[in-house]
């Protein structure tokens, strides 16, 4: 997810769980929580499966209100990261 005003990446949205799209959830992960591994040429996230299953998420077939700062505060609180709008 890219912030419209700054053009900076705010979140990576990962799909989690479900089977053939049923019961699938989307997890917005603050971009600051991802680390790029040069050897693997991939981003890594240091979370257990249990932590991911308890992370703030929304149903894949529902819209997420990206303008609700209370929800975004909860996401950043869970991941212990600085909100992206405070970092500009």
C-alpha positions in Angstrom: 0.0 0.0 0.0 1.4 3.4 -1.0 0.6 6.6 0.9 -1.1 8.9 -1.6 0.3 12.1 -0.3 4.0 11.1 0.1 4.3 8.4 -2.5 6.1 6.2 0.1 5.4 2.6 0.7 3.4 2.3 4.0 2.4 -1.4 4.1 3.0 -4.8 2.5 -0.4 -6.6 2.5 0.0 -10.3 2.8 -2.6 -13.0 2.2 -2.9 -15.5 5.1 -4.9 -18.7 5.6 -7.9 -19.9 3.8 -8.3 -22.4 1.1 -8.9 -21.5 -2.6 -9.8 -18.0 -1.4 -12.3 -19.0 1.3 -11.5 -17.7 4.7 -8.5 -15.9 3.5 -7.4 -12.8 5.4 -5.2 -9.8 4.4 -2.6 -8.6 6.9 -1.2 -5.1 6.5 2.4 -5.3 7.7 4.1 -1.9 8.3 6.9 -1.6 5.6 9.4 -0.7 8.4 9.0 -4.2 9.8 10.2 -5.9 6.6 14.0 -6.5 6.0 15.5 -7.2 2.7 17.9 -10.1 2.5 20.5 -9.6 -0.2 21.5 -13.3 -0.3 17.9 -14.5 -0.8 16.8 -11.5 -2.8 13.6 -11.4 -0.8 12.0 -9.5 2.0 11.9 -11.3 5.4 9.5 -10.9 8.3 10.6 -12.0 11.8 7.3 -13.3 13.1 6.1 -16.7 14.1 3.0 -18.4 12.6 1.2 -17.8 15.9 2.1 -14.1 15.8 0.9 -13.8 12.2 -2.4 -15.6 13.1 -3.1 -13.1 15.9 -2.0 -10.0 13.9 -4.5 -7.3 12.9 -6.2 -8.5 9.7 -9.3 -8.0 7.5 -11.3 -10.4 5.4 -10.1 -10.7 1.8 -13.6 -10.0 0.5 -14.0 -6.8 2.6 -12.6 -3.3 2.0 -10.2 -1.9 4.6 -10.5 1.7 5.7 -7.0 3.0 5.2 -8.1 6.5 6.4 -8.9 5.2 9.9 -5.9 6.2 12.0 -7.2 4.3 15.1 -7.0 1.1 13.1 -3.6 2.0 11.7 -2.4 2.9 15.2 -3.4 -0.6 16.4 -1.5 -2.2 13.5 1.7 -0.2 14.3 1.2 -0.9 18.0 1.0 -4.7 17.3 4.2 -4.6 15.2 6.0 -2.1 17.5 6.8 0.3 14.7 6.6 4.1 14.2 3.5 5.0 12.2 4.5 5.9 8.7 2.7 9.3 8.8 4.9 10.4 11.7 8.1 9.6 9.7 7.7 12.0 6.8 
